[in-house]
Amino acid sequence: MRKLLLMLLMFGICSPLLADDVSAEMFTINNTWMLVATFLVFIMHLGFATLEAGLTRPKNTVNILFKNTAIIAIGLLTYALMGFNLMYPGEFNLIGGDGWIGFSGFGIATDAAGVTSAYNSGYTYWTEFLFQAMFAATAATIVSGAVAERIKLGSFLIFSAIYVAVIYPIVGSWKWGLGWLEQAGFYDFAGSTLVHSVGGWGALAAVILLGPRLGKYVNGTIKPIMGHNMPMATIGVFLLWLGWFGFNGGSVLSADPGPVSFVFVTTTLAAAAGIVGAMVTSWNVQKKPDLSMVLNGALAGLVGITAGADTVTISSSIIIGLVAGVLVVFSVLLLDKYRLDDPVGAISVHLTCGIWGTLAVGIFSTNPEHSFMAQLIGVAAAAVTCFISAFGIFYVLKQTIGIRVTEDEETTGLDIEEHGMEAYSGFQIFTTQ
């Protein structure tokens, strides 16, 4: 590696003055790791797509895949247009209070070499943008699963564009952009609140306004609507787990081997504990081992540990994941009880466990500066801002162009009605008498 770096320096490909506080070699290593982490977060979008498709019905598969593809494009473009500079405005040109909102202009740009980063001089500005843009798209993807099988495609895409371009980066700036939550002592390492709960609050608002799928709640009873492809859903979860190594490991913001390795361990153990917590809980409550609950248990553990992966002990990470696995099961059952139809459990995974993971930092963190009250303030701020904003956006859409497809369209399936195609065209299911 050192010989390669020296060759790069000789040919002018890598400057020895790339950053003030790291060597040229370390700059290149940091930048390479951050790009690898970006690739891993990118893979998470495939995980979301396959998980959501697997847990819903075959007649809506094309619609699910279309939304998850479009969200990446919307997230990247809106984040480049304005989201990045809302979230990381540099020195605040304040519009409303000390560290509440700032904006450093439209578009993305840096010096000709592209090696300056306002918040981390250890890697390039362009890497900083791309890594953060992948997070932005994730927030809207969370909403996609909760509204599956009955939302109008156009309305969902309009919501996603507004939410990712404006709401997500403003809330994120309060901590990661050195805004008022940072000043208040709030801590969220990789986004239990700033990514997952932001998406979860949007999902909750959407589900309330949309209403349940046809046939889900009949005569006071809950009728399960089974996913059509559990192997696909399982693949999705493992892709997400893989991507989380970049999501959390990349949030170290360097290739420092100690912190990165430690975060990998806490992340993995929390996911494993989440599986066990969900498995034991669902087996006891439902009297059968439910694969969908176990899959969501893994994601629950991952979401739960995301806020404090770098600042809790190994044993604490297991406890956090275990509790998240238990919580996700009861959350799914509670939402059903109140007729809040979430086909994939997105609200339970990302909102319920995002809140838990954020508060857990105030309980388990080894850093004495992290307090439960500061964590609670951060959770409350995100709740009020994101839920009200998402509810408002969806309400306006509902009153204007509508947000729900017709009963006939829902019955036939969104693949045919909105896309004019089928995911499994030419395949037939044969049954025996």
C-alpha positions in Angstrom: 0.0 0.0 0.0 2.8 2.4 0.9 4.6 1.8 -2.4 1.3 2.5 -4.3 0.8 5.7 -2.4 4.3 6.8 -3.1 3.8 6.1 -6.8 0.6 8.2 -6.8 2.5 11.0 -5.2 5.2 10.8 -7.8 2.7 11.1 -10.6 0.8 13.9 -9.0 -2.4 11.9 -8.5 -2.3 12.3 -4.7 -1.0 15.5 -3.2 0.9 15.4 0.1 -1.0 18.6 1.2 -4.5 17.2 0.9 -5.4 17.9 4.5 -4.0 19.9 7.5 -4.3 17.1 10.1 -3.6 13.8 8.2 -0.8 12.5 6.0 -1.3 11.9 2.3 -1.3 8.2 3.0 -3.9 8.4 5.7 -6.0 10.8 3.6 -6.1 8.2 0.8 -6.9 5.4 3.2 -9.7 7.4 4.9 -11.2 8.4 1.6 -11.1 4.8 0.3 -12.8 3.5 3.4 -15.5 6.2 3.3 -16.2 5.3 -0.4 -16.5 1.6 0.5 -18.9 2.6 3.3 -20.9 4.6 0.8 -21.1 1.6 -1.5 -22.4 -0.5 1.4 -25.1 2.1 2.3 -26.1 2.1 -1.4 -26.6 -1.7 -1.2 -29.1 -1.0 1.6 -31.6 0.4 -1.0 -31.6 -3.0 -2.7 -32.2 -4.5 0.8 -35.2 -2.3 1.4 -36.6 -3.0 -2.1 -36.4 -6.8 -1.7 -37.6 -6.8 1.9 -40.6 -4.6 1.1 -41.4 -6.6 -2.0 -41.2 -9.9 -0.2 -43.5 -8.8 2.6 -46.2 -7.6 0.3 -48.4 -9.2 -2.3 -47.1 -10.2 -5.8 -49.6 -7.8 -7.5 -47.7 -4.8 -6.1 -44.1 -5.9 -6.6 -43.4 -3.7 -9.6 -44.7 -0.7 -7.7 -42.5 -1.4 -4.7 -39.4 -1.8 -6.8 -40.3 1.4 -8.8 -40.6 3.5 -5.7 -37.3 2.2 -4.2 -35.5 3.0 -7.5 -37.1 6.4 -7.9 -36.3 7.3 -4.2 -32.5 7.0 -4.8 -32.7 9.4 -7.7 -34.9 11.9 -5.8 -32.7 11.7 -2.8 -29.4 12.2 -4.6 -30.6 15.0 -6.8 -32.5 17.0 -4.1 -29.6 16.6 -1.7 -27.2 17.9 -4.4 -29.6 20.8 -5.2 -30.1 22.0 -1.6 -30.2 19.3 1.0 -26.5 19.0 1.6 -26.1 22.8 2.2 -29.1 22.8 4.5 -27.7 20.0 6.6 -24.1 21.2 6.5 -24.3 25.0 6.1 -20.9 25.8 7.6 -21.0 28.9 9.7 -24.7 29.6 10.1 -26.3 32.4 8.3 -29.2 32.2 10.7 -32.8 32.5 9.6 -34.5 31.6 12.9 -32.6 31.4 16.1 -29.2 30.1 17.3 -28.4 27.0 15.3 -32.0 26.3 14.1 -31.5 26.7 10.4 -28.9 27.7 8.0 -28.3 27.5 4.3 -25.1 28.0 2.3 -26.6 28.1 -1.2 -27.9 25.9 -4.0 -25.7 23.2 -5.6 -22.5 21.5 -4.5 -19.0 22.9 -5.2 -15.5 23.0 -3.8 -12.0 23.9 -5.0 -10.8 22.5 -8.3 -9.0 19.5 -6.7 -12.1 18.6 -4.7 -10.2 17.9 -1.5 -11.7 20.2 1.0 -14.4 19.1 3.5 -16.0 21.6 5.9 -16.6 19.1 8.6 -13.8 16.5 8.1 -10.5 17.2 6.5 -9.6 13.6 6.5 -11.3 12.8 3.1 -12.6 14.7 0.1 -15.6 17.0 -0.1 -17.1 14.8 -2.8 -16.9 11.7 -0.7 -18.5 13.6 2.2 -21.4 14.6 -0.1 -22.0 11.1 -1.5 -21.9 9.4 1.8 -24.4 11.8 3.4 -26.6 11.7 0.3 -27.1 7.9 0.7 -28.4 8.6 4.2 -30.8 11.1 2.9 -32.4 8.7 0.5 -32.8 6.2 3.2 -35.2 8.4 5.2 -37.8 8.4 2.4 -37.3 4.6 1.7 -38.5 3.9 5.3 -41.8 5.6 4.4 -42.2 3.5 1.3 -42.7 0.2 3.1 -45.3 1.6 5.5 -47.6 2.9 2.7 -47.2 0.0 0.4 -50.1 -1.5 -1.6 -52.4 1.5 -1.5 -50.7 4.9 -2.1 -50.7 6.8 -5.3 -47.3 6.7 -6.9 -47.2 10.4 -7.9 -48.3 11.6 -4.4 -45.6 9.4 -2.8 -42.9 10.8 -5.1 -43.9 14.4 -4.4 -43.8 13.8 -0.7 -40.4 12.1 -0.9 -38.9 15.0 -2.8 -40.1 17.6 -0.3 -39.3 15.5 2.8 -35.8 14.6 1.7 -35.0 18.1 0.2 -36.1 20.1 3.2 -37.3 18.3 6.4 -34.6 15.7 6.7 -31.6 18.0 6.2 -33.0 20.7 8.6 -33.5 18.2 11.4 -30.1 16.6 10.7 -28.4 20.0 10.8 -29.5 20.4 14.4 -27.0 17.8 15.4 -24.7 16.9 12.5 -24.5 20.4 11.1 -23.5 21.7 14.6 -26.9 23.2 15.3 -28.9 23.7 18.5 -29.2 20.0 19.4 -25.4 19.6 19.2 -25.1 22.6 21.5 -27.7 21.0 23.9 -25.5 17.9 24.2 -27.7 15.6 22.1 -25.9 12.6 20.6 -26.8 10.4 17.7 -23.8 8.6 16.2 -25.3 7.4 12.9 -29.0 8.2 12.9 -31.3 6.3 15.2 -33.3 9.5 15.4 -31.8 11.7 12.6 -32.4 9.1 9.9 -34.6 6.2 11.2 -37.0 8.2 13.4 -37.3 10.9 10.8 -38.4 8.3 8.3 -40.6 6.6 11.0 -42.5 9.8 11.9 -43.2 10.4 8.2 -44.4 6.8 7.9 -46.7 7.1 10.9 -48.3 10.3 9.5 -48.8 8.7 6.1 -50.4 5.5 7.6 -52.9 7.6 9.7 -54.0 9.6 6.7 -54.1 6.7 4.2 -56.0 4.2 6.3 -55.6 0.4 6.2 -55.5 -1.9 3.2 -58.8 -3.3 2.1 -59.6 -6.5 4.0 -57.0 -5.9 6.7 -59.4 -5.2 9.5 -62.9 -6.9 9.2 -65.6 -6.8 11.8 -63.3 -5.9 14.6 -60.8 -8.7 13.7 -57.3 -8.5 12.2 -56.9 -10.4 9.0 -53.3 -11.2 8.2 -52.2 -10.3 4.7 -49.2 -12.5 4.0 -46.1 -11.5 2.2 -45.6 -13.4 -1.1 -41.9 -14.2 -1.0 -40.2 -14.8 2.3 -36.9 -15.8 0.7 -36.8 -12.4 -0.9 -37.6 -10.7 2.4 -34.8 -12.7 4.1 -32.3 -11.7 1.4 -33.4 -8.1 2.0 -32.6 -8.2 5.7 -29.2 -9.7 5.1 -28.4 -7.0 2.5 -29.5 -4.4 5.0 -27.3 -6.0 7.7 -24.4 -5.9 5.3 -25.1 -2.3 4.4 -25.2 -1.4 8.1 -21.5 -2.0 8.4 -21.1 1.0 6.1 -23.9 2.9 7.7 -22.4 2.7 11.2 -18.8 1.9 10.4 -18.6 4.8 7.9 -20.0 7.1 10.6 -16.7 6.9 12.4 -15.7 9.3 9.5 -12.2 7.8 9.2 -10.5 4.5 8.7 -9.1 4.5 12.2 -9.0 0.7 12.8 -9.9 0.7 16.5 -13.2 2.7 16.4 -14.3 1.1 13.1 -13.7 -2.4 14.3 -15.4 -1.7 17.6 -18.5 -0.3 15.9 -18.6 -3.3 13.6 -18.8 -5.5 16.8 -21.4 -3.5 18.6 -23.5 -3.3 15.5 -23.4 -7.1 14.8 -24.0 -8.1 18.4 -27.0 -5.8 18.6 -28.5 -7.3 15.5 -28.0 -10.8 16.8 -29.6 -9.9 20.1 -32.5 -8.3 18.3 -33.1 -11.6 16.5 -33.1 -13.5 19.8 -35.4 -10.9 21.5 -37.9 -11.0 18.7 -37.8 -14.8 18.4 -38.4 -15.5 22.1 -41.1 -12.8 22.3 -43.0 -13.7 19.2 -42.8 -17.4 19.9 -44.3 -16.9 23.4 -46.9 -14.3 22.4 -48.0 -15.8 19.1 -47.3 -19.4 20.0 -45.4 -19.9 16.8 -42.0 -18.8 15.6 -42.7 -16.0 13.1 -40.0 -15.4 10.5 -41.2 -11.9 9.7 -40.9 -10.9 13.3 -37.4 -12.4 13.5 -36.3 -10.6 10.4 -37.6 -7.3 11.8 -35.9 -8.2 15.1 -32.5 -8.1 13.3 -33.4 -4.7 11.9 -34.7 -3.5 15.3 -31.4 -4.3 16.9 -29.5 -2.5 14.1 -31.7 0.6 14.4 -31.4 0.5 18.2 -27.6 0.4 18.3 -27.2 3.1 15.5 -27.3 6.1 17.9 -24.7 4.8 20.3 -22.6 2.2 18.5 -19.4 3.9 19.3 -20.1 4.9 22.9 -21.6 1.9 24.6 -19.9 -1.2 25.9 -20.2 -4.6 24.3 -22.6 -5.9 26.9 -24.7 -2.8 26.6 -24.9 -3.2 22.8 -26.4 -6.7 23.4 -28.9 -5.4 25.9 -29.9 -2.6 23.5 -30.4 -5.0 20.7 -32.3 -7.5 22.9 -34.7 -4.8 24.1 -35.2 -3.6 20.6 -36.1 -7.1 19.5 -38.8 -7.3 22.2 -40.1 -3.9 21.5 -40.5 -4.4 17.8 -42.9 -7.4 18.3 -45.1 -5.6 20.8 -45.1 -2.5 18.6 -46.3 -4.4 15.5 -49.1 -6.0 17.6 -50.0 -2.6 19.2 -50.2 -0.8 15.8 -52.5 -3.6 14.5 -54.7 -3.2 17.6 -55.2 0.5 16.7 -55.8 -0.3 13.0 -52.6 1.3 11.8 -51.7 -0.9 8.9 -48.0 -1.1 8.2 -47.4 -4.0 5.8 -43.7 -4.3 6.5 -43.4 -3.2 10.1 -41.4 0.0 9.2 -42.9 2.1 11.9 -42.1 -0.4 14.6 -38.5 -1.0 13.3 -37.5 2.5 12.5 -39.6 4.7 14.8 -40.1 2.6 17.9 -36.6 1.2 18.0 -35.1 4.5 16.8 -36.6 6.2 19.8 -35.3 3.4 22.1 -31.8 3.5 20.6 -31.6 7.2 21.0 -32.7 7.1 24.7 -30.4 4.2 25.3 -27.4 6.4 24.7 -28.5 8.4 27.8 -28.7 5.2 29.8 -25.7 3.1 28.6 -23.2 5.6 27.1 -19.7 5.5 28.6 -19.3 9.2 27.9 -20.4 11.2 31.0 -21.4 14.1 28.8 -24.3 12.2 27.3 -27.4 12.7 29.3 -30.9 11.1 29.2 -32.5 14.5 29.2 -30.6 15.7 26.2 -31.5 12.5 24.3 -35.2 13.0 25.3 -35.1 16.6 24.0 -33.7 15.4 20.6 -36.4 12.7 20.3 -39.1 15.2 21.1 -37.8 17.8 18.7 -37.7 15.3 15.8 -41.1 14.0 16.7 -42.8 17.4 16.6 -41.1 18.6 13.5 -41.2 15.5 11.4 -44.7 14.3 12.3 -46.3 17.7 11.8 -44.4 18.3 8.6 -45.1 14.9 7.1 -48.8 15.1 8.2 -49.1 18.5 6.6 -47.5 17.5 3.3 -49.7 14.4 3.0 -52.8 16.3 4.1 -52.3 18.9 1.3 -51.7 16.1 -1.2 -54.8 14.3 0.0 -57.0 17.4 -0.4 -55.6 18.2 -3.9 -54.5 15.3 -6.0 -55.3 12.5 -3.5 -53.0 10.0 -1.9 -54.9 6.7 -2.1 -55.7 4.6 -5.2 -59.3 3.6 -5.8 -60.7 0.3 -4.4 -60.7 -1.2 -7.9 -57.1 -0.3 -8.4 -56.1 -1.7 -5.0 -58.0 -4.9 -5.6 -56.5 -5.4 -9.1 -53.0 -4.4 -7.9 -50.8 -1.4 -8.5 -48.5 -3.2 -10.9 -51.3 -3.4 -13.5 -53.2 -0.3 -12.6 -50.3 2.2 -12.3 -47.5 0.6 -14.3 -49.2 -1.6 -16.8 -47.0 -4.6 -16.2 -46.5 -7.6 -13.9 -43.5 -8.6 -11.8 -44.1 -12.3 -12.6 -45.6 -12.1 -16.1 -46.0 -15.6 -17.7 -45.9 -17.5 -14.4 -48.9 -19.3 -13.1 -49.6 -20.9 -9.8 -51.0 -24.4 -10.0 -53.0 -25.9 -7.1 -54.1 -29.5 -6.6 -57.6 -30.4 -5.4 
